[in-house]
Amino acid sequence: MKETILSELERFKNKGNRHTGITEEDFEILVQFFQNYFGGKEGHLIRESYLENEIDKIFKEPDEFTYNLILGIKSYPRDKAVMTIRIIRYLEYLEIRYDVSFKKYEFENFKINNQSERLLMILKYLHSGDKKRPEIADAFGISERTLSEDLSLLLEGFEFLGTEIRIPKLERGTNNYRSHVHPIFLGLNSAEIFAMVVGLKLAGKHTVFEESFNRIASMIYKQLSPHARNMIDATKYVDVSSYEEPLKFLNSLEAHERQDIRFSYFLKDKTVCDVTYKVYGENRKLTGILNLLEHEEGYILDKVKLFDGSITTELDINDIVQIERSDREEYFKNFI
């Protein structure tokens, strides 16, 4: 007799260990989920007798199985985060038992059970491109009312781990939301914290990445515990504590208006830019695209090259006075 989705749920329940199996209550809730919500609001025909389907059938089209689970979570009226965790555990059990694979990362947005975490996930989601309100609400399985509260916070700015974060205001005539912020969380031990903060400061010195590395190292340092800060300060390899700039995300306009030269901003997008540099004490200007300067063993990080469409010019970073976007007036006109 072949196993079914229901019989595998029962087997999972009967493993007898809360770390490797599920409780009787979880079993009943999962059964009800498959009977009432699998496939979403329009999935009543799919749900009919679905628990009796042979388990081998879902392995033939695992993406469809995952898709219908997600539709079910979106339509689930109670705690979506807890239900999502139950479903992921069941999928992990099936993966081990049958040596199959499901796209469990597609459930990440539904594991969220507090607003702060959801705000960070929305920032990541918006980082992938412009999104409209219905798209965002659907991606996170939340109501328009909940989304309105979240978007208001993101537009006004909120603080997380001492860093102020906000998304750009809507451009005139559009209803698209976007984010230039991509939050990253790292669970690091003491040695890794030391390597990250001190290593960034030392590795960036006298290179095109010096300003960016210094800012990143200082942002990490300001989020550390007193113990971790003292550990770094005691080495005296670098000075991080004197960095006084407030922790806040810089949008493109704010970055562009800074007095220091942010090479990484122009290197990442291959943006056409105007470069002012000194030659024998006199300022000169070139327009083109900046790139790192290669050599046979890698890259020379204290120089850049600028290509104007026909000629490549090598420039020492210490000779560069200013870099600006060539299209700055048009590009920044909608920034508020």
Secondary structure, 3 states (H helix, E strand, C coil): CCCEHHHHHHHHHCCCCCCCCCCHHHHHHHHHHHHHCCCCCCCHHHHCCHHHCEHHHHHHCHHHHHHHHHHHHHHCCCCHHHHHHHHHHHHHHHHHHHCCCCCHHHHHHHCCCCHHHHHHHHHHHHHCCCECHHHHHHHHCCCHHHHHHHHHHHHHCEEECCEEECCCCCCCCCCCECCCCCCCCCCCCHHHHHHHHHHHHHHHCCCCCHHHHHHHHHHHHHCCCHHHHHHHHHHCCCCCCCCCCCCECCCHHHHHHCCCCCHHHHHHHCCEEEEEEEECCEEEEEEEEEEEEEECCEEEEEEEEEECCCCEEEEEHHHEEEEEECCHHHHCCCCC
